[in-house]
Structure formats: C-alpha cells, structure tokens
Amino acid sequence: WPNSSAGVSWDSGTPMASLRLKVTPSASRDAVVGWQEDVLRVHVRAPAQRGKANDAVLRLLADALGVERSRLRIVRGETSRQKVLSVDGLDGAQIRARLGSASS
C-alpha cells in the first residue's frame, strides 16, 4: 500500500484500506479502545474460540465504521491477537474520520 497514516494504509486508486488491530478477547465489554501508536486496539467480550472473537471484531468495526460487515475481511492474523483487516469501499482518510472518536 503506497499511502499510510497511523495504522491505516491504502492505495489512492482503490477504495480499499487495511487496518492493523490488536484484539483483546474475553474483555468485559465490546469497545474500540483507540489508537496505540499505529495499531487500533479493540476489545470484545467473545472468547477466542472457534472464530467467535473474530466475528465480534467484524461486527464491532462494521458498526463503528458504518459499513456492512461483508465489506470487512481479516486478511492476516486469523488466530492471533494481532490482525490486519481490509475495509472495502473506504480509504484511509475516511476510516480515520469515522474512528476519530476512538483516537487517542
């Protein structure tokens, strides 16, 4: 990706971006915690079993970004707390604006 800004990278010619995430499963609540350096911290109540935490992350971020869940995909880190998520239809600036309230 030629462009990047604090955990969000994108290609200017393509309406798709990727986000670096650090996920905490089995948390007390579902929340987009905020940016820690260039990684977006996300907490989900779901346990890290049989994809439950991944599903919860996708639901939470789809809601936070105001997009359909089908536009989000985990491209790296399916079984790790460190993940890379692709967002179809939004560029990096749009993602930062929509997650602005979660920025720290």
FENQUIUR-V770069 format. One record per pair of residues at least 24 apart in sequence whose ideal C-beta (glycine too) atoms are under 7 Angstrom apart, sorted by the first residue. I is the first residue (numbers start at 0). J is the second residue. Records with the same first field share a line. If there is no record, write none. Layout:
BEGIN
I: J ; J
END
This chain:
BEGIN
2: 91
4: 91 ; 95
5: 34 ; 37
6: 34 ; 37 ; 38 ; 39
7: 91 ; 94 ; 95
8: 91
9: 90 ; 91
14: 88 ; 89 ; 90
15: 85 ; 86 ; 87
16: 86 ; 89 ; 90 ; 91 ; 94
17: 74 ; 83 ; 84 ; 85
18: 84 ; 86 ; 94
19: 83
20: 82 ; 84
21: 80 ; 81
22: 52 ; 56 ; 80 ; 82
24: 52
29: 55 ; 59
31: 59 ; 63 ; 98 ; 101
33: 101 ; 102 ; 103
34: 102 ; 103
39: 98
53: 77
60: 84
63: 97 ; 98
64: 89 ; 94 ; 97
65: 97
END
